Amino acid sequence: MIPLPLSTIAELTGGTPAGADGRDPVVSGPVVIDSREAAPGTLFAAFRGERADGHDFAAAAYEAGAVAVLAERPVGGPVVVVEDVRRALGLLARGVLERLPAVTVIAVTGSAGKTSTKDLIAQVVRRAGPTIAPPGSFNNEIGLPLTVLRAGEETRFLVLEMGARGAGHISYLTGIAPPRVGVVLNVGSAHIGEFGSREGIAEAKGELAEAVPAGGTTILNADDPLVSAMASRTRGEVVTFGRAPGATVRAVDDRLDGAGRPRFTLVTPEGSAPVELALYGSHAVGNALAAAAAGRAAALPVEVVAEALADARPASRWRMEVTERADGVTIVNDAYNANPESMRAAVDVVAHMARDGRAYAVLGEMAELGPGSVAEHAKIGQHVARSGIAGLVVVGANAAPMAEGAAQVASWTGECVQVEDVGAAVTALSERLRPRDVVLVKGSRVAGMERVAERLLEAAGGVGGRTPAGGALSSPGGDPA
């Protein structure tokens, strides 16, 4: 964060400085919300959580070197007292960003693939200047301002992910960090139980398009009608991406190589260039095109964009992390989250990867799908069976309709096992796996599927394994809405 005296922080947040004994100490380090991350120069934001109250850890933050605390009551040291720490954090981020006029904010939203695309965009626009992007999915009213507050005088691009669990959420986030470039990826089924319909999701995602000003750039998916319709909701220049012939930034001659990695020709109004991704699966093409459009908005030549895409690697955990165990079994850990679209994409990728062996899918529940949950889980089971995957392990009662769906595909010759928990899933797989098998592990965060992947790797020395030739996979999505 840019250096700010306590009095300025109080001014930006509408708070009251206290406890500094007449001094005006300067915060020169980042803002942290975990006292264990406090260090000399930092500002500790004391949040009240479900299990702990950050105010109780203020003393530990001071001891670690924190200059001051942002809190809702005095805490025994330099503090800015505010009514609501969450709101104050957003106000502070907006105030800091206003002091950095050279920063271009690039914001990304969508039902699936936000984090993977955010990571790609950051790796592309970094070719045009110093870039800040969040780790993982820092896409809410706490994570986004924390990312903004990492920006400094040298920052030129701030790549932000924006999620929503209801109407108005993205508008709130764009109020903290007004985007110059807005990217809307897709409208899917993630959290449809909260929004009520895909149209409701589109209404919320379109808040990003509305926030792009005249003179800015709104990047929309030409292959998704609900997204392309957002062109009427923005004041910015509309740039489209996709496989559609009329897209501004599009892919032609797109195909997968023998290992399942996309190859295509990137076509833009300024020219074209071949792209060879180190990512796997056809879904990665759309993410790459969105990143290419953002790179174009950053005035990068098409050849530089293509080169950056070829060099790009996933940068966030549990999103198609691929490890080959010492015994030759490959584990694909995509356990960060799941929705119907990302489930189908991940299954397709793994089925392709296992062309020399067998593919197994270990799937947990997809949360927050509302009244259609049972039907959506059953459809995933059917998709697994039709993909030719050798085995399906369904984990937990809420995912049980997947097994029922798989059983409805009479032509499937694979095996389906339904288990209650993580331990039973690991046991079931351990009895079946052999060299050259590929295992997909995926489910919503509530399912805890990352523990399945971790235990499968531990079971055969996965730490000493390797990523298969070609690098790594990009996630087909499944992040919070």
C-alpha positions in Angstrom: 0.0 0.0 0.0 1.2 3.6 -0.6 2.4 5.1 2.7 -0.5 6.9 4.6 -0.5 8.6 8.0 -3.1 7.5 10.5 -5.0 10.8 10.1 -5.4 10.2 6.3 -6.6 6.7 6.9 -9.2 8.1 9.3 -10.2 10.7 6.8 -10.7 8.1 4.0 -12.7 5.7 6.1 -14.7 8.3 8.0 -13.2 7.0 11.3 -11.7 8.5 14.4 -8.0 8.2 15.1 -7.1 7.3 18.7 -4.4 5.8 20.9 -1.4 7.3 19.1 -0.5 9.7 22.0 -0.4 12.8 19.7 1.6 11.1 17.0 0.5 10.5 13.4 2.2 7.2 12.6 2.5 6.2 8.9 1.3 2.9 7.6 3.8 1.8 4.9 3.0 -1.9 4.6 0.1 -4.0 3.4 -3.3 -4.3 5.1 -3.8 -7.7 6.8 -6.8 -9.4 8.4 -4.8 -12.2 10.1 -2.7 -11.1 13.0 -0.2 -13.8 12.2 0.5 -11.9 8.9 1.2 -8.6 10.7 4.7 -7.2 10.2 6.5 -3.9 10.6 4.6 -1.2 8.7 1.3 -3.0 8.3 -2.3 -2.1 9.2 -4.3 -4.8 10.9 -8.1 -4.8 10.1 -9.9 -6.4 13.0 -12.9 -8.3 11.7 -15.5 -10.0 13.8 -15.8 -13.6 12.5 -18.1 -16.5 13.3 -15.4 -18.2 15.5 -13.1 -15.3 16.5 -13.1 -11.6 17.0 -10.1 -9.8 15.4 -10.2 -7.2 18.1 -8.9 -9.8 20.5 -5.8 -10.2 18.4 -4.9 -6.5 18.1 -2.2 -6.9 20.8 -0.5 -9.7 18.8 -0.6 -7.5 15.7 1.0 -4.6 17.5 3.7 -7.0 18.9 4.4 -8.2 15.4 5.0 -4.7 14.2 1.7 -3.4 13.0 1.6 0.4 12.9 -2.1 0.6 13.6 -5.4 -1.2 13.7 -8.7 -0.6 11.8 -11.3 -1.5 14.4 -14.8 -0.9 15.8 -13.5 0.0 19.2 -10.3 1.2 20.9 -7.8 -1.7 21.2 -5.0 -0.3 23.3 -2.8 1.2 20.6 -2.9 3.4 17.5 -6.3 2.8 16.0 -8.8 4.2 13.5 -12.2 3.5 15.1 -15.0 3.0 12.5 -18.6 1.8 12.6 -18.1 -1.1 10.2 -14.6 -2.5 9.4 -15.8 -4.2 6.2 -17.2 -0.9 4.8 -14.2 1.0 6.0 -11.8 -1.4 4.2 -13.7 -0.7 0.9 -13.5 3.1 1.5 -9.8 2.9 2.2 -9.2 0.9 -1.0 -11.2 3.4 -3.1 -9.3 6.3 -1.5 -5.9 4.7 -2.3 -6.9 3.9 -5.8 -7.9 7.5 -6.4 -4.3 8.4 -5.5 -3.0 6.1 -8.2 -4.3 7.7 -11.5 -1.8 5.7 -13.6 -3.5 2.4 -12.6 -5.8 0.7 -15.1 -8.4 -1.6 -13.4 -9.3 -4.7 -15.3 -12.3 -6.5 -13.7 -13.5 -10.1 -14.5 -16.7 -11.8 -13.7 -18.7 -14.8 -14.9 -20.3 -18.0 -13.6 -17.3 -20.1 -14.3 -13.6 -19.6 -15.1 -13.2 -16.3 -13.3 -10.0 -17.2 -11.5 -8.4 -19.0 -14.3 -9.1 -16.1 -16.7 -8.0 -13.6 -14.1 -4.7 -15.4 -13.9 -4.3 -15.5 -17.7 -5.1 -11.8 -18.0 -2.5 -10.9 -15.4 0.2 -12.9 -17.2 -0.7 -11.2 -20.5 -0.9 -7.6 -19.4 2.2 -7.9 -17.3 4.0 -7.6 -20.7 2.7 -4.1 -20.8 3.6 -3.0 -17.3 3.8 -3.9 -13.5 0.6 -5.8 -12.6 -1.1 -6.7 -9.4 -3.6 -9.6 -9.3 -5.1 -11.5 -6.3 -4.1 -15.0 -5.3 -6.9 -17.5 -5.7 -10.4 -16.1 -5.6 -10.2 -12.9 -3.7 -13.4 -11.7 -5.3 -15.6 -10.4 -2.5 -16.0 -7.3 -0.3 -13.0 -8.3 1.8 -10.7 -9.9 -0.7 -11.1 -7.3 -3.5 -10.1 -4.3 -1.4 -7.2 -6.2 0.1 -5.9 -6.7 -3.4 -6.5 -3.1 -4.4 -4.5 -2.0 -1.3 -1.4 -4.0 -2.6 -1.1 -1.5 -5.5 1.6 1.1 -5.4 3.1 4.0 -7.4 4.7 1.6 -9.8 1.5 -0.4 -10.5 0.1 0.0 -14.0 -2.6 -2.8 -14.1 -4.8 -4.1 -11.4 -6.6 -7.3 -12.4 -9.5 -8.0 -10.2 -12.0 -10.8 -10.0 -15.6 -9.9 -9.0 -18.0 -12.4 -7.6 -21.7 -12.1 -6.6 -24.1 -13.9 -4.4 -26.9 -11.5 -5.2 -28.0 -8.4 -7.0 -25.9 -5.3 -6.2 -22.8 -7.2 -5.1 -20.8 -6.4 -8.2 -22.0 -2.8 -8.2 -20.6 -2.5 -4.7 -17.3 -3.9 -5.8 -17.1 -1.6 -8.8 -17.7 1.2 -6.5 -14.5 0.3 -4.7 -12.5 -0.3 -7.9 -14.1 1.4 -10.9 -13.1 -0.7 -14.0 -11.6 0.8 -17.1 -11.8 -2.7 -18.7 -14.6 -5.1 -17.8 -14.7 -8.7 -18.9 -17.9 -10.9 -18.6 -17.2 -14.6 -19.3 -20.4 -16.5 -19.2 -23.7 -17.0 -17.4 -24.1 -20.5 -16.1 -25.8 -22.4 -13.3 -23.4 -21.6 -10.4 -25.5 -20.4 -7.4 -28.7 -20.5 -9.4 -30.4 -21.5 -6.1 -29.6 -17.9 -4.8 -30.4 -16.0 -8.0 -33.5 -18.0 -9.1 -32.7 -18.2 -12.8 -29.9 -17.7 -15.4 -31.6 -14.4 -16.3 -31.2 -13.4 -12.7 -27.5 -14.3 -12.8 -27.2 -12.3 -16.0 -28.8 -9.3 -14.4 -26.2 -9.4 -11.6 -23.2 -10.1 -13.9 -24.2 -7.2 -16.2 -23.5 -4.8 -13.3 -19.9 -5.0 -14.4 -20.8 -3.9 -17.9 -22.7 -1.0 -16.5 -19.7 0.2 -14.5 -17.4 0.6 -17.5 -17.3 4.3 -18.4 -17.3 6.0 -21.8 -13.8 5.6 -23.2 -13.4 2.2 -21.4 -13.7 -1.3 -22.9 -16.4 -3.9 -22.2 -15.3 -7.4 -23.2 -18.2 -9.8 -23.8 -18.5 -13.4 -24.7 -19.9 -13.6 -28.2 -20.8 -17.3 -27.8 -23.1 -16.7 -24.8 -26.3 -14.9 -25.8 -27.0 -13.7 -22.2 -23.5 -12.1 -22.1 -23.5 -10.6 -25.6 -26.9 -8.9 -24.8 -25.1 -6.9 -22.1 -23.7 -4.6 -24.9 -26.8 -2.5 -24.4 -25.9 -1.9 -20.7 -22.5 -0.4 -21.1 -21.1 3.0 -22.1 -17.7 1.5 -23.0 -16.5 0.3 -26.3 -17.8 -3.2 -26.8 -15.3 -5.9 -27.8 -16.4 -9.5 -28.2 -14.5 -12.7 -28.0 -15.3 -16.3 -28.9 -15.5 -18.8 -31.7 -18.4 -16.9 -33.4 -17.3 -15.6 -36.8 -18.4 -12.1 -35.9 -16.3 -11.9 -32.6 -13.8 -9.1 -32.4 -11.2 -11.4 -30.9 -11.7 -15.0 -32.1 -10.2 -18.4 -32.5 -10.1 -20.2 -35.9 -8.8 -23.6 -36.7 -9.0 -24.5 -33.1 -8.1 -28.1 -32.2 -6.5 -30.2 -29.5 -3.1 -31.8 -29.9 -2.5 -35.5 -28.9 -2.2 -34.5 -25.3 -5.3 -32.5 -25.2 -3.7 -29.0 -25.4 -5.5 -26.4 -27.5 -3.9 -25.0 -30.7 -5.6 -22.2 -32.6 -5.1 -19.1 -34.6 -5.8 -15.9 -32.7 -7.6 -13.4 -35.0 -8.0 -9.7 -34.1 -8.7 -6.6 -36.2 -5.0 -5.8 -36.0 -3.8 -9.1 -37.2 -3.4 -12.8 -36.3 -1.0 -15.1 -34.6 -0.8 -18.9 -33.8 -1.3 -19.8 -30.2 -0.2 -23.0 -28.5 -1.4 -23.2 -25.0 0.3 -25.2 -22.2 -3.2 -25.6 -20.7 -5.5 -28.5 -21.4 -9.0 -28.8 -22.7 -11.1 -26.9 -25.2 -12.7 -24.8 -22.5 -9.3 -23.1 -22.1 -9.7 -21.5 -25.5 -12.5 -19.2 -24.3 -10.5 -18.1 -21.3 -7.5 -17.4 -23.5 -9.5 -15.3 -25.9 -10.9 -13.2 -23.0 -7.3 -12.7 -21.9 -6.3 -11.8 -25.4 -9.0 -9.2 -25.6 -7.8 -7.7 -22.4 -4.2 -7.6 -23.7 -5.5 -5.9 -26.8 -7.1 -3.2 -24.6 -3.7 -2.8 -23.0 -2.4 -2.0 -26.5 -0.3 -5.1 -26.8 0.5 -6.4 -30.3 -1.1 -9.6 -31.2 2.2 -11.4 -31.4 3.1 -10.4 -27.9 -0.3 -11.6 -26.6 0.1 -15.0 -28.4 3.5 -15.4 -26.8 2.2 -14.5 -23.3 -0.6 -17.0 -23.7 1.8 -19.7 -24.7 3.9 -19.0 -21.6 1.0 -18.8 -19.2 0.5 -21.3 -16.4 -2.3 -21.6 -13.8 -1.5 -19.6 -10.7 -4.2 -20.6 -8.2 -4.5 -23.7 -6.1 -6.8 -26.7 -6.6 -7.7 -25.8 -10.1 -6.8 -28.7 -12.4 -3.5 -29.3 -10.5 -2.0 -32.3 -12.2 0.5 -34.6 -10.6 1.8 -38.0 -11.8 2.4 -40.3 -8.8 5.5 -42.4 -8.6 3.4 -45.5 -9.6 2.3 -43.8 -12.8 -1.2 -42.8 -11.7 -2.1 -39.2 -12.6 -4.2 -37.2 -10.1 -6.1 -34.1 -11.4 -7.0 -32.0 -8.4 -9.8 -29.6 -9.4 -11.4 -29.6 -5.9 -11.7 -25.8 -5.4 -15.4 -25.7 -6.5 -17.9 -27.1 -8.9 -21.0 -26.3 -11.0 -22.6 -28.3 -13.8 -20.7 -26.5 -16.6 -17.3 -26.9 -14.9 -18.0 -30.5 -14.0 -18.7 -31.4 -17.6 -15.7 -29.6 -18.9 -13.4 -31.3 -16.3 -14.8 -34.8 -17.1 -14.2 -34.2 -20.8 -10.6 -33.1 -20.2 -9.8 -36.1 -18.1 -11.5 -38.6 -20.5 -9.2 -37.2 -23.2 -6.1 -37.4 -21.0 -6.7 -41.1 -20.2 -6.5 -42.2 -23.8 -3.6 -44.6 -22.9 -5.2 -45.8 -19.6 -8.5 -45.5 -17.7 -10.2 -42.4 -16.3 -11.9 -42.2 -13.0 -14.0 -39.4 -11.7 -14.3 -38.8 -8.0 -17.1 -36.3 -7.6 -18.7 -34.6 -4.6 -21.8 -32.4 -4.5 -22.4 -29.2 -6.4 -23.8 -26.8 -3.9 -26.4 -24.0 -4.2 -28.2 -25.3 -7.3 -31.7 -24.8 -5.8 -34.7 -26.9 -6.8 -33.0 -28.3 -9.8 -30.2 -29.8 -7.8 -31.2 -33.5 -8.1 -31.7 -33.2 -11.8 -28.4 -31.4 -12.4 -26.5 -34.0 -10.4 -28.2 -36.8 -12.4 -27.2 -35.1 -15.6 -23.6 -35.1 -14.5 -23.8 -38.8 -13.9 -25.1 -39.3 -17.3 -22.4 -37.2 -18.8 -19.7 -39.2 -17.0 -21.2 -42.5 -18.3 -21.4 -41.2 -21.9 -17.8 -39.8 -21.8 -16.5 -43.4 -21.6 -14.9 -42.9 -18.1 -14.1 -46.3 -16.6 -15.2 -45.5 -13.0 -17.3 -43.0 -11.1 -16.9 -42.6 -7.3 -19.8 -40.5 -5.9 -18.9 -39.0 -2.5 -21.7 -38.0 0.0 -25.4 -38.2 0.1 -26.1 -34.9 -1.7 -24.2 -36.2 -4.7 -26.1 -39.5 -4.9 -28.2 -38.6 -7.9 -25.0 -38.7 -10.0 -24.9 -42.5 -9.4 -28.6 -42.7 -10.4 -27.9 -40.7 -13.6 -25.0 -42.9 -14.6 -27.1 -46.0 -14.2 -29.6 -44.7 -16.7 -27.0 -44.9 -19.5 -27.5 -48.5 -20.6 -24.5 -48.5 -22.9 -22.0 -47.6 -20.2 -19.8 -50.5 -19.2 -18.0 -48.7 -16.4 -18.3 -49.0 -12.7 -20.0 -46.7 -10.2 -19.3 -46.7 -6.5 -21.2 -44.6 -4.0 -19.4 -43.8 -0.7 -20.2 -41.7 2.4 -17.0 -39.7 2.9 -13.5 -38.9 1.9 -11.9 -41.9 3.6 -14.2 -44.3 1.9 -13.5 -42.7 -1.5 -9.7 -43.1 -1.0 -10.1 -46.7 0.0 -12.3 -47.4 -3.0 -9.8 -45.9 -5.4 -6.8 -47.5 -3.8 -8.3 -50.9 -4.6 -8.7 -50.1 -8.3 -6.0 -47.9 -9.6 -3.1 -49.0 -11.7 -0.4 -47.3 -13.8 -1.5 -44.9 -16.6 -4.9 -44.3 -14.9 -6.1 -40.7 -14.6 -8.2 -39.6 -11.6 -10.3 -36.4 -11.5 -11.2 -35.1 -8.1 -13.9 -32.4 -8.0 -16.7 -31.0 -6.0 -18.0 -27.8 -4.3 -16.0 -26.4 -1.4 -18.4 -27.8 1.1 -17.6 -31.4 -0.1 -13.9 -31.1 1.0 -12.8 -33.0 -2.0 -9.2 -31.5 -1.8 -8.6 -34.0 1.0 -9.3 -36.9 -1.4 -6.6 -35.6 -3.8 -4.2 -35.0 -1.0 -4.6 -38.5 0.4 -4.3 -40.1 -3.0 -1.0 -38.3 -3.5 0.3 -39.2 -0.1 -0.7 -42.9 -0.7 1.9 -43.3 -3.5 4.5 -40.6 -2.9 2.8 -38.0 -5.0 5.1 -35.3 -3.7 7.9 -36.9 -5.7 5.8 -37.1 -8.8 5.8 -34.7 -11.8 3.4 -32.7 -13.9 2.9 -34.4 -17.3 4.7 -33.0 -20.3 3.2 -29.7 -21.4 3.0 -27.9 -18.0 -0.4 -27.7 -16.3 -4.1 -27.5 -16.8 -6.3 -24.5 -16.6 -9.5 -24.8 -14.5 -12.8 -24.9 -16.4 -14.2 -22.9 -13.5 -16.4 -23.5 -10.5 -15.4 -20.4 -8.5 -17.9 -18.6 -6.3 -20.4 -16.7 -8.5 
